[in-house]
Structure formats: C-alpha cells, structure tokens
Amino acid sequence: MTVTVGKKAGYCYGVRRAVEMAQEEAQKPGALFSAGPIIHNKQVIAELERRGVHAVSSASEASDGARVIIRAHGLPPYDIAAFEARGCTLIDATCPNVAQIHRIVERESAAGRRVLIIGKHGHPEVAAIAARAGDDAVVVETEQELEDACRKLADVPISVVVQTTFQRKICDLFVNKLKNTCHDPVFFDTICNATDERQDEACRLAAKSDAVVVIGDRQSSNTKSLFELCRSVCPRTVQIESADELSPALFDGARNIFITAGASTPDLIIKEVSNKMSDEIKTNETESFEELLEQSLKTLHTGEKVKGVITQINNTDIHVDLGVKQAGYIPMTELSDDPEFNLADSIHIGDEIEAYVLRVNDVEGLVMLSKKRLDTVKNWERLEQAVETKEPLTGVINDQNKGGVVANVLGIRVFIPASQTGLPRDASFDPLMKTTQKIRITEVNRQRRRVVGSIKALLVEQRREAANKIWETIEVGKKYTGTVKSFTSYGAFVDIGGVDGMVHISELSWNRVKHPSDVLKIGQQVEVYVIALDPEKRKISLGYRRPEDNPWTRFEATYKVGDVAPVKIVKFMPFGAFAEVLPGVDGLIHISQIADRRIGRPDEVLTIGETVDAKIIEIDNEKKKISLSIRALLDPTVPAAAEEAEEEPEA
C-alpha cells in the first residue's frame, strides 16, 4: 500500500498571507478582532482565538478604536464603513486575487455594464464582490440559475467574473453557454492559479487511486469543490477535518491512497493525517511465513496487471511465466493493435512483459493475458501526462461532426472543437480529413473516456516563434513572400511568415484603387517589402507596388517639355480638363489652353474619353504635375501661357 500526498495540497498564497498577518498582529498589544473568520478552518480559528484574535460577525461586536483584520475573503464596502465609523484601524488581509476582482467589478460597473458572478451564494468572497457591483449584480451557481440569467441578460452587455475557488470544469461550461446566448459578454478569468493547479492534480491522481482523502473544513467552499471533483473520478473518496476522523475501513483492500487538502488546511493537519495513515500501513504490513507462502500460491483475478517473463513464442500465442501456480499466455490477437507492430523485433524469449489478466481458468491452470489492453491504459496515462507537459502528439483526423473533427491519437479518440482546428470559422473540415496532424492535448477525462485536443494551439505557438525570428532580423527595405490574410477599406493584411503587416491602399498600385480587392485576393501569395517598423507596437508597414513600375518614372523616360503626346480626356473641372498621358499619369489642360478662343467650360470643346494631341508645356518633377496645351498646337505663334489664369489645385 502506498500513500501519496498532493504537492498542491493545503494553504494557497492568499490564505497563508492572511494567517501570517493575523499571527503578527496578535503579538502587538491592544484589542484585536477579525471581521468574520480569517479563513474557513476551525482549528486555525481556534488557535488564533487562543492568541487573542477574536472573530466578530459585525462592527457592533468590536471595541471602539480596536484593530480589525479584514478576512482573506474580503469585506463588502458597507461593512468596512461600519468598522471605520467606530474608529477601528483596519488591517487588510484580503487575498490579492480577490482584491483584483474587486477592482475589475468596480471598473466594469462604473462603465455601465452588468456584472455576473459565477460563484456560490452566501459565500463571503462572493458577497464582498457582489457588493461592489451595486444592486444589479447577478450570482449564478447552478445550471438553472445560469439559464435564468441568460434569458434575463440576453440583450444586456455583461462582464463576467468567477469566484477564485470555483470548479474550473463547471466554470468553462457556464462561460460557453454565456458566449452563445448573451450580447457583448466580457470574461475575466479570475479563478486562482493555485485552485486550478490543485484541482488538476487532484483529478489526475484521484483517477489512479483506490481511495482518496480530502482534508479541510466542511464550511470551506474550495474543499467541497475538491471533494466533489475527486469523488467524480474515485467513488471511494472521503472528506475529513482532522486525523481523528480517519476510519480503518478506508484502507481495506486499497493499494494506492491519495491525500489532498483545501486551500484553508494548514500543513500541520495534512502531516498528522499522512503520519497516521502511514502508521496504519506499517501495522498492516506485518506478515507471517504462512501468509507469504499463501501469497506465492495465490490465484490471479481478472483485471489485475501482472509482470512475467516470456518463455515460449509460437504462431498462436506467447507463453509467460508469472511466478504463480498458473501458466500465462497471450493470444496473438491480444498482443498489439498497432498495424506497424513487428513481432520479431519487439518480442523475445527472456524478455519481461506487462499485461492485463483477461481470464483465469483454475481447472486447466491457465491465465489468458492481454498486452494491448495494458498498452491502452498506458496510452491514457501518456495523454494525461501530455496535458501536464504540453508535449504535442501525432494523430490522424478520421471523422468530423457539426462541432469539430475527431483524431486517432495512440489508438484513442480525441475530439478537436471547430474553434481549435486552425481553420477559419464556418470553413469545411474536408481539407483535414485523413491528414496527420500535431495535436496539443488539453483535457483528459478517463472515466468518461473523453479527450479534447487542439491543432490551433500549436499553430499559434509556431506562429509566435516565427514572429519572434522575424522581429530579430526584419529591417526597412527587406523583401518577403507573404500570404494575403484579410482586407479593410484602407488596405490589406499580409502574413509574412508568423507576423502580419499592412499594405496601405496607396501602396497597392501606382493607379487609383477603390478597394484592396481590386488588386489582391485572399490567400494570394505576394512579394512585399518593408516600408516602416514600430517594434514597440509590433506594427509593420509593407509595400506591394514596385518602384520600377512607377508610371512617373516611365513618363520621365518617355517625354520632356515641348513634346507632343496623344492624351485621353478623363475629367472636367471649372478651370480645365485632366487628361491621361500614360496609365497612372495625368496632366492638366488649363481652360485657357483648350482652344484658340475664349471658352466658358471645357465641355464646349472636349468630351470625356476623347483622345487628342497636346503639347507638354511644363513639368514639375517635385510635385509630379504636368501642364498640357492644345492651343499651342492650334496657333503656335501665341505664347502657351499668354492668357493662362492662376492655376487651380489638382482635384
């Protein structure tokens, strides 16, 4: 029999801080009170009372001018005001994580948003949080209350916070429901990291244990959640407050016992329970020669895990010496489900092998074993370890449904929600079918045979790593091959291998562009270059149009002042007409240069789309402006600018 104490069991930072503050204050002279129990643990409260820390339920029970410690769960503002009204000096032992929720709730409430608290009714932490949201705060603890809140707040902007010790599993279900039903929800993940770590450890180790002991005060919310969580994976789970409540019946037939404790349980009580259980085990380990002899002659039972040595290999089965009176054998059909399994390379006479007992035949003295079923258990353990280590595993996508896709990982079904496939929303899952993917395992529930994974999480990490490499080497002028990701009215976003840069609409083409889709397509591979960088804001400006395609450059290489060019009339203005000299290069024919007589409007002589010959009479390279004249070709004896009025700005 082995006893394992959880590494995450016992005091969290906030509780330990509150207790230590109370102990420190108790050493000072003068009356000392705590506004409610410092933490939910009777033994700790009794010890603090012995040291002079008296718990009171209201300000009226405290002495005027006394020191008062605010409990780890925090206090509502009106209770704080009541103590201050009596001249009390307040020592704030509120857990920093709870204090952070107070600030969030005050800010969101002041912004006009309804506050929804996922937590237990009547719990002092929840009461202190709700009091800071005014009268409009909504507390939900059950699925029915959640349903009622969703109907009530469907069209109301809400901000959601969570009691620090609430069960993560239930919280996630509630949050998903709120996302799908409420308008403009904002979520703040305020479950304490210590709570997450304790619950994850408890769920994982309880599932591997024959019995579980949860230590903690029965008034403690987090201890109750811990107990319910452990019992869901190991029915033989008990909750105790001290070593005195341990029952010998707990040890009957149990080989592996797991001990965990709530956040309000001091190390001393955990140690007392562990020591007492260890003493019980030592007492039970005293065995006589007759008992040892009987054990060597014992009969194996279905479901046991055994070790043995391979003694013979033939075409139908493998013989295994188990060290007991029965002979073991593994049928070839129970050896492995792996299609790539090679018997000659993997199994040899003299090798030690582990297997499960499938059937015991005492009449014939044979034990049928299965290696592949034990491998399945080990694969479940590997999946559980992958959640802890974040090791990516390989799987083949072999099925899909409305909610996502299903992969085969180590022979076990792994569900990947649509949001975690890495595909755009509402995209078809077909491209993933029958492909091999790297998968991050995010949730394993062996009892319910449920495994959840994510392809997106690994893609995000790969993209982040690629982005960091790009930021290490990126510089203005550097060229990249990228993929067009999305459009806005003012430009296009291009992925250059882990980081997005923006090509402004003015940098897409030398010609006028109304929308980026006039030039590019989503998913298109493009060559871009860096125009500007902002490392602090992680912003990159990209260029797509090539300098060598600049129409002004082509114009300069083709024409000079005095040349005659065929131009196309493209636009009329009161002061003249604009004409296209080359694609992307326009020139102005001033109204005084359209005809050899005075006219009132350009359309008296010209029409849109008409091509006419015009003489280039001026080029402003700095402003990239061209002045044209038709009149100079009609009457060369008249100076081109003789009657030209003050030129209007280009439209």
Order of alpha helices (4+ residues) and beta strands (2+ residues): beta-alpha-beta-alpha-beta-beta-alpha-beta-alpha-beta-alpha-beta-alpha-beta-alpha-beta-alpha-beta-alpha-beta-beta-alpha-alpha-beta-beta-beta-alpha-beta-beta-alpha-beta-beta-beta-beta-beta-alpha-beta-beta-beta-beta-beta-alpha-beta-beta-beta-beta-beta-alpha
